[in-house]
Amino acid sequence: MKQIFTPASAGCETLPVAMLPAEASTPHRVGDVDAAGGERRQRKIEHRLINDHFQNYKRHALPKAQLVIADIPYNIGKNAYGSNPAWYEGGDSANGESKLANSEFFDTDKDFRISEFLHFCSKMLKPENKKETGTAPCMIVFCAFAQQMELIEKAKEHGLMNYINLVFTKNFSAQVLKANMRVVGNFEYGIILYRDKLPKFNNAGKMVFNAMEWPRDNESEKIHPTQKPVKLLQRLITLFTDPGEVVIDPCCGSGSTVIAASRCGRSGYGFEIKKDFHKAACGWMVREKQQLQLL
Ligand SMILES: C[S@@+](CC[C@H](N)C(=O)[O-])C[C@H]1O[C@@H](n2cnc3c(N)ncnc32)[C@H](O)[C@@H]1O
């Protein structure tokens, strides 16, 4: 079994673990129902970064999630920097190619197994309560445009029968090298997948459009080449979960989702197979917790 991040295993200070009383501000949603008598017990908020394949999830005995957020490998392979100035040294073709030319974003950006991923999600999402409305769990996948239909179709085989597509609009594009040749991309794509009932939705009475702004993230530590903005993750987490609930990211890279869950007062669990990303993510989490202690 690979390493699980805990402060002790990383040689770090103990992270503050908040105990949420079950009957805190959101009494019906925080805390687990005790199998014996329906009594609610205290559930701690915790944040764990696990250096393992998500396929090994059974080893880690995680609680079930209200929300799975996953930014899956886009299976781009060797042309990851194809339209990006990083292909050239200093972003200038006159300097010749950089070491990123003909390279992958990360060496796991190929052969991603969507069916295994959807199996994980169907097992780790909380079951739906058929008698309640407004409490159902859901998952959100960031994916390549071309992966959308495969995800939607295969999700049905795992009981995730419904979807809402998302687009995230950037006011910039990474495809700078093609800017004078063709239309360049400034969208990211995502899908909300859910079983039967509409997912919990904390919209505070406001309409939420499926084209969402992609905020630039200049504050976060830069760990992963395809790192997602923490503010966007926070927005999605607050929209689809309540404080104290569980968010899981099976492909967590930098740990950005777990950081976002922590900032929102949700438990967060992330899997990452690459040792270097996992180590850097642990470092970010430790610094995050240290900063919170200083406040
Ligand atoms: C697109 S990146 C995620 C980046 C992340 N959203 C962030 O903000 O940093 C996908 C990550 O999934 C990891 N990965 C791929 N297959 C995996 C698996 N089977 N189990 C766990 N992690 C996996 C890759 O190593 C990669 O770092």
The ligand as an SDF file (V2000), in Angstrom:
LIG
                    3D

 27 29  0  0  0  0  0  0  0  0999 V2000
   -5.7100   16.3660  -14.7240 C   0  0  0  0  0  0  0  0  0  0  0  0
   -4.7260   15.9740  -13.3810 S   0  0  0  0  0  0  0  0  0  0  0  0
   -5.5360   16.6750  -11.9830 C   0  0  0  0  0  0  0  0  0  0  0  0
   -5.0410   18.0470  -11.5960 C   0  0  0  0  0  0  0  0  0  0  0  0
   -5.8020   18.5870  -10.3950 C   0  0  0  0  0  0  0  0  0  0  0  0
   -7.1910   18.8200  -10.7060 N   0  0  0  0  0  0  0  0  0  0  0  0
   -5.1950   19.8550   -9.8540 C   0  0  0  0  0  0  0  0  0  0  0  0
   -5.9240   20.8760   -9.7440 O   0  0  0  0  0  0  0  0  0  0  0  0
   -4.0180   19.8510   -9.5150 O   0  0  0  0  0  0  0  0  0  0  0  0
   -5.0570   14.2810  -13.1730 C   0  0  0  0  0  0  0  0  0  0  0  0
   -4.1800   13.5860  -12.1490 C   0  0  0  0  0  0  0  0  0  0  0  0
   -4.6870   12.2770  -11.9480 O   0  0  0  0  0  0  0  0  0  0  0  0
   -3.5980   11.4230  -11.6530 C   0  0  0  0  0  0  0  0  0  0  0  0
   -4.0540   10.0640  -11.9250 N   0  0  0  0  0  0  0  0  0  0  0  0
   -4.1870    9.4400  -13.1200 C   0  0  0  0  0  0  0  0  0  0  0  0
   -4.6670    8.2030  -12.9620 N   0  0  0  0  0  0  0  0  0  0  0  0
   -4.8770    8.0340  -11.6120 C   0  0  0  0  0  0  0  0  0  0  0  0
   -5.3450    6.9500  -10.8100 C   0  0  0  0  0  0  0  0  0  0  0  0
   -5.7000    5.8040  -11.3610 N   0  0  0  0  0  0  0  0  0  0  0  0
   -5.3980    7.1330   -9.4680 N   0  0  0  0  0  0  0  0  0  0  0  0
   -5.0130    8.3060   -8.8990 C   0  0  0  0  0  0  0  0  0  0  0  0
   -4.5410    9.3630   -9.6030 N   0  0  0  0  0  0  0  0  0  0  0  0
   -4.4730    9.2270  -10.9530 C   0  0  0  0  0  0  0  0  0  0  0  0
   -2.5020   11.9160  -12.5730 C   0  0  0  0  0  0  0  0  0  0  0  0
   -1.2190   11.5360  -12.1030 O   0  0  0  0  0  0  0  0  0  0  0  0
   -2.7320   13.4280  -12.5550 C   0  0  0  0  0  0  0  0  0  0  0  0
   -1.8890   14.0900  -11.6440 O   0  0  0  0  0  0  0  0  0  0  0  0
  1  2  1  0
  2  3  1  0
  2 10  1  0
  3  4  1  0
  4  5  1  0
  5  6  1  0
  5  7  1  0
  7  8  2  0
  7  9  1  0
 10 11  1  0
 11 12  1  0
 11 26  1  0
 12 13  1  0
 13 14  1  0
 13 24  1  0
 14 15  1  0
 14 23  1  0
 15 16  2  0
 16 17  1  0
 17 18  1  0
 17 23  2  0
 18 19  1  0
 18 20  2  0
 20 21  1  0
 21 22  2  0
 22 23  1  0
 24 25  1  0
 24 26  1  0
 26 27  1  0
M  CHG  2   2   1   9  -1
M  END
$$$$
